[in-house]
């Protein structure tokens, strides 16, 4: 059985004067959707990490977490 991704989640962090540091999550279904979500400039939340959940080659549940560092413009 080949390894497979069952779901992807972006974890955001946001600082608020009254609530302090909070986290929220948003799911994505494709790499294109993930890319678009990471590039939103009008969202006050910051991408903290990207989590992929699925099954390994033996059918066992696995989770891979990527720490997010930055978004930058292409080379000029």
N, C-alpha and C positions, 0 to 999 in steps of 0.2 A: 504494500500500500504506500503510495507516495505521500510525503508530508503535505499538509494543506492548511491554509489560513481560514478560520471560520469568522473572525470579526476583527476589526481594527478600531481603535479608540485614540482620540487625542485628549490629553489631560492639559487643561489650561490653569493658570494661576492669575489671580487678580488681587491687587491691594486696594482696600477701601478704608477710609478714615474711621468709620464706625465698626466695620466687621473685621478689620485686619486682613490677613492673608487667607484667601479662600481658593478652593479648587473646584472646577467643574469639568465635565466630560462631554464629548461629542463623538459619535460614531461616524465611520466612513466606510464606503463599500468598494472603492477602487483607488488605485494610486493617483489617478487624475483628481479625484475628489479630495484626497489627502493633500495634494499639492495646492489646490485652490484654497483649502481651509488654512493652510500654513501661510498663505500670501495675503490674507485679509488685512488691510491697513486700517479699516474703520472699527475694528474690534478692540476694546480696551484690555481684553484678556491677552496674556502672553502664553504661547505654547511652551509647556514645560517638558512633556515627554509624549512619545508615541508608543502605543502598546498593541502588539499583534498577538492574538490568541488563536490556537488551532491544535492540530494533531501532528505528532511526529510519524515517522515511517512505520512504527509499531501500533499506531492508533492511540497512543498515550497523549493526554492533554499537555500542551506546552505553551508558555508565554514568553515572548521576546519583547524587551522594553528598550527603546532608544531614547537617550537623553537628547533634548533639542538644544542647539547652541545658538543659531542665528539664521536670519534671512538676509541675503545680500543681492545687490544688482550684479548682472553679468559684467564681464570685463569690458572696459571701454577702450 
